Each structure stands twice: as structure tokens, then as C-alpha cells.
Amino acid sequence: MEKRELLYEGKAKRLFLTDDANLVISEFKDDLTAFNGEKKSSEAGKGALNNKISTELFKLLDSKGVQTHFVEMLDDNHMLHKKADVILIEVIVRNIATGSLTRNLGIKDGTILPFTLVEFDYKDDDLGDPKLNDQHALILGLVEHQDELDKLRRVARQINAILKPYFQNIGLNLVDFKLEFGKDSNGNIILIDEISPDNCRFWDIESGEKMDKDRFRQGLGGLKVAYEEVLNRILGK
Ligand code: C5P
């Protein structure tokens, strides 16, 4: 597969065209950003860890019948995947309250939620990714019909039902995570982007230690060691 011109550069990945119009290549960068790009850094090897973790999780989801954009991992920093039109909704799934949920609603940090919460944020950096309800999403034309919003919620819950016990098995609480979806060339809604400690929160079940990007957001240090530990547990090492 030939890597061709740069299509788009995001905060964590570069997207390249290929010689196949339906396939693109993501290059996972070592850059770290938080607070809508206000805090920036870089950690050598972070991109490769996220590529490897995402690859394993996409394979797992695929084996359970979730439609994703994943095709194959090409090398340490490159993933081949289907081209999709991005739906500008960040789907946030929460099992335990922390982060913006505790800030916005005053729910005590660490509270186990009575049921899995699925939220929508508008993927718009200029606006600071505000919360969306279904009517906002429809007025903005982010999807065409209510049933597409229903599908995003349904698939997000299905993914949580797969990933939560999977991570529990390897000693990690899946606290919350962000998913992105797109439409493939047939108009099917598929899971895109990445699933990694950059966009999930993992708390070690025994120690409570944070094993995700909160180490960077909160200046805790040890980010790469934590990401490596997540990958090693996934790989059963
Ligand atoms: O910051 P907040 O508590 O809303 O984040 C919820 C989850 O969504 C966290 O796992 C965070 O890593 C992820 N997230 C993300 N990208 C964003 C916002 C949140 O990956 N722009």
C-alpha cells in the first residue's frame, strides 16, 4: 500500500491518502495535547504505543461484530484503515464519574454511576467541544436522522459492554472513554479514530493509579510507563 499526500493533520495523527481511494493511512504522532490544545508536549514512542493498543482493541471489537474502520497495522506508527466521512460528534461513555462530569455537575470524583452514561460533545475546537443534546445535533445537521443518534448510543453501549469486562480482566477499571464514528463509502456508520489511553481513562483496580492521559493533564509524569503497562496487559505479558 503506497502512502501518498497528506490529507489532514490533527493533534495526535496525520492522515494520508493511498493508491486505493477507499483506504487511508493514519500516522500516530508522539505529540500530546490537553485542554483543547492549550497544554502541549511530546513523548517519544507514545504514538507507537497508541497504534498498537488501538490495533488490539479494534481487532477485539471486530471479532465481536462491531464495524470499525480498521484494516491493519502497517508498522509501529502507521495504521491502514477505511476512509470515512467523520461525524462531528464525540461520543463519551462513562462508567465512573471524573473529569468534566464532576466539574460540570458536582458529582463526587470516583462515584460509580448507577448506569452507563453516554454523552455527545460537538467536535469543534473553536467552540471548545460543547455538550450537545439530540436536537442540537439535528439542528446543526451533524447527522440526518434521529435513528443515527440512536445508533451511535447503541453501538457505544455495545462497545462498553465488550471493553469494560475485558479491561476488568486485566486489572483495569474502564472509567470513561471517547469514541468517534464516520460513514463509510456505503453510508454505514462505523467506528473510526483510535481507542487508546489518550482517549480512555483507565484506573488500576488494585492501586487506583491512573494509567492514561490524565498523567499528562495532571502533570503526574510516568505517562509512557503507564501506556506500556496497558499494552503489556493487553498482550498478556
Ligand atoms: O474531559 P472529560 O471528562 O469530558 O473526558 C471524558 C473522556 O473522553 C476521557 O476519557 C477523555 O480522555 C475523553 N476525551 C477525549 N477527547 C476529548 C474530550 C474527552 O478523548 N476532546
Residues whose N, C-alpha, C, O or C-beta is under 5 A from the ligand:
A	BS01	C5P	I92 T98 G99 S100 L101 D176 F177 K178 D198 N199 C200 R201
